């Protein structure tokens, strides 16, 4: 089987969040990027920047955003902007648009172009919007931002502090054994 075929491997962190459903031994040599907010790229359009500002705090709350996720997040925001722009075009012109049909022929004084009628076709913005939605969905799944993706993510709550354990730890630190 050629390399790269089949299912993509899941990062270990995602397997842990999902509770390691396969119960296989998890690798320990995988890179562990530091959680944090990536810098927003300056080339994003206004709509993409607004989406960045909206989604970053949500991803931080989920604890899935790292500083190296900036390019993937920027790509998602760019797709979001493309989708919004395509939807504006569809709203302005409709799903179906008219296209002029011309006939080209040679006249006595050179080439002549004559309008022979119109035909209807699907607005190209529909395809652009659909493609942007597919790409957005893929990025949203990667970040655990769809209902189905969230059902597979398990976020462990931090263990509540045990006052007795804290007391014993402090006492042991103050009086180390020889």
N, C-alpha and C positions, 0 to 999 in steps of 0.2 A: 504494500500500500504506500503511495507517495506521501512524503512528509507534508503535514499541513492538512491532510484529509480528515474527515470525521469531526467530532465535537472539539471545540476549543477547550483547552484545560482551564479550570477555574483557579483563580488565585487562592492560595491557602487561607488568606484572611476571609475571603467569601465563604470558603468551606467551613471555617470556624463559626462565622456568623450564622450559617445555615444549620449548625449543629452537626457537621460532618455526617451527612445522611448515609454515605457509603461505609462508614466506620473503618475506613482504611487508614493506615499510618500516614500522618501528614508530614510533608517535607519540612525540614528545618533550615534549609539553605536558601530559601527564597528571600529576595530583598524586602525590607520592611520600611517603606517610605514614611517620613514623618508627617503626621497629621498637620494640617494647616491650610491657610487660605492662599491660593496661587495669585499671582499678580494678573490683573486683567490686561490683555494685550491692547495696545493703543489703536490697532487697526480695525477694531470692531465698530460696526455702524451704531447709530443711536438706539435702534430697537434692540440689537444684540446686547448693547451695554446695559439697557434697562433689564433685560432678561438675566444677565449675569448678576446684577445687583439683587434681583429677586430670588434667584435659585441658590446662590452661594450660602446665604445664612441657613437655608433649609438643609443643604448637604452637610454643613458643619454640625447642625443639630443631630443629624443621623450618625455623625462620626465616620463618614466614608470619604471625606475630601482630604486630599494631600496636596502638597505644593507642586508635585509633578503632574497633577491632573489638569493643569492649566490649558494645555493644547486641546485635550479632548473636550473640556468644558467650553472652550472658545469655539470649537467646531460645532458643538451642539447649539450654542447661541447664534452662530452664523446661520445654521439651518433654520432655527426659529425665525430669524429675521427674513430669510428667503420665503418661508411659508407665509408669514404675515404680508409681505409685499405681493406675493402671488394671489393671496386671498383678496387683497384690495383691488387688484386687476380684475379678478373674477367678479367682484361686486360691482365694479364700474362698467364692465363690458358684457358680463353674463357668461354662462357656460358655453354657449354656442355663438360664434361670430360669423359675420359675412366676409367672404373673400371674393375680390373681383377676379374674373377669368378673362384673360386676354388672348387674342389670336395674333400671331406674328406672321407676316407674309411679305413678300417682295412686291413693292409698287413700282410705278413708272419712274418715280424720282428717288427710289431707295426703299429701305425697310419701313414697313408700316405696322403699327401696333393698334389693334382695334379691340375695344371692350365688347365682349360677346355676352356677358351676363355675370351673375354672381352665384356663388355656391356657399353652403353653410358647412362649417367645420367646428370641431371642438376647440375651444380657446386653449392655446398652448400653455397658459398659466395654470390650467388644471393639472397637466402633467408635472409642471414644476412644483406645484403645491403638494401633489401626491408623493413625489420623490423626496421632498424636504421632510414630509411627515414620516416616511420610512426611515430616513437617516436619524431624525429626532428620536424616534422610538428606540432605535438601536442604542443611541447614547443614553437615553433615559433608563433603559434596562441595565446598561453597564453601571450606572450610578445608583441602581436600586430605587428608581423614582416612578415605577409603575406599580399598580396594585398587585399584579402577579409576581413581579420581582421582589416586592416587599414581603410576600408570603414566604419566600425562601431565605430571607435574611433574619437572623436571630441576633439581637443586641443584648449582651449580658449586662445586667445592671451591676454597678459597682457594689461590692460587698459592704454592708453597713458596718460601721466601726463597732467593735465589741469593747465596752469599757474595761472589762476584766483583762482582755488580751492586751489592750493599750497599757494598762497598769503594770502587768507582768513584763511586757517588753521594755517599758521605761525602767523598771526595777532591775532587770537583767542587764541593761545597758549601763546603769549606774554602778553595778557591782559585778563586773565580769569575773568569771571563774578562772582560776589559774590553770 
